[in-house]
Amino acid sequence: MKKIHIILIFCCISVLTGCMYPKENMKQNAVPYEDQLQVVQKAITTYKEQNGGILPIKTRDMSTPIYQKYPIDFQKIAPRYIQEAPGNAYESGGVYQYVLIDVETNPTVKLIDIRMVEQIQELSLKLRMYRDEHRYPPFKKVISDGVYELDYKKLGYKDVPQVTSPYSGKGLPFVINEKGEVFVDYRIDLYEVLKKNEGQFKEGEDIRNILSKDSPFVPAYSLPYTVKDGEPIFLKS
């Protein structure tokens, strides 16, 4: 019965995904226009100035990972500070969630591609179904302490699932932690950025922010990384 319930959830996600992004709107709503980011940034800044430093964000649990922790609440800024949510925003049928980073010092508007979320949900459901029968995830190899690669054939995949990097356009693999939580592995992108910024980071510090520094996107659904011998590695907790 439990397995049937999970299958039904998976089917519902697939149906909703198709309804969420009509083909005629997909292309227009999948472009991270810089002017839209600037309009939202201006609205955030004005709102903060006129509301005693308060930011128009949705409430999230304190344990929420940093890059998903501060989603913008467009209901708080539209229509007074902005006419409406941008066309590429999730709230308008687009594929991006608008979020804030550096909320304490310099609140900055960034994006999360929610198509990535859907792929994570799909993999998580298959992983949960597997664990219902086998208890433990189908580990393939240990990547780092508490970080693992999965045996995707045992989950029913013909090919290794990947998400498209918002930075390089390359395929990024998934990893899981000891709790069975799924994350995107950004080491490919981090390696390229580190080559251009050699010697600027110390081992032990989280280097993920270098990805969002010159990009509209945050490294969402990621584990912390640091650098060792010029290469990105998972940061031990």
Phi, psi and omega in degrees: 000318180296321180294319179298319180298318180294320178298319178297320178298317181298319179294320180297319178299319180296318180294315181296324179299318179294323180286330186290328185235082176305142185302322183290341180257347188302310185297313182295322185273006182246018180250125180278076183297130181296323182294328177292320177298319181292322178297316179293320179300317179296320179296320179296314181297315180294317179301315181298317181295325184267358182231036173062033178088358179286142179256145180278075183236157177279149181286130176230154178298147182299336181276358180298132179306145192305321185280349175251004192281335187233067176289140180286135177262099183293339177294338180274341183245346178254138004263006186291315185258341177208142185301313179197169177297143179305154181298335180269001178282149179306321182295340180252012181092008178273188186249010182242139170260128178274128182227169176245145170236167180052045187295334182280325186250318184207077183307118186235134182280130177223179184234152168236130176279111186284352172295332175296320180299318181297321179292323177295318179297319180297313179296320180297322179294316178295322179294320179295319178297320179296317182289334175298329181263327188243358178073304184259151176297157178278078181295140175255314177200160177272125178269317179205178178300115178077010179234130189226153170262143182265155171270097189287336177298324179289343177265001177095007179273137173279324179238157178292122180291143179217160172247153179280126180295132175286351182262309186249345184081000179280163177281128179251133180279174176254157171223165174231159176259188184294338179275355182084016179277140185267136179225158174271138180262110184263016185299327179300313180291319181297322180299317180295319180290321180297326179298328181274347182232044185300132176082004183268354183232149181254147176298133180107343178263145180288123186256007185299331184296342179292338179287321183271352184303313182243029181221151176285354185254151172258153177282072185293152177055046180241157169269159177294145177234155170226190182237143176214124182054037176081003181239149180284136175225161178290135181279122181291136181279000000 
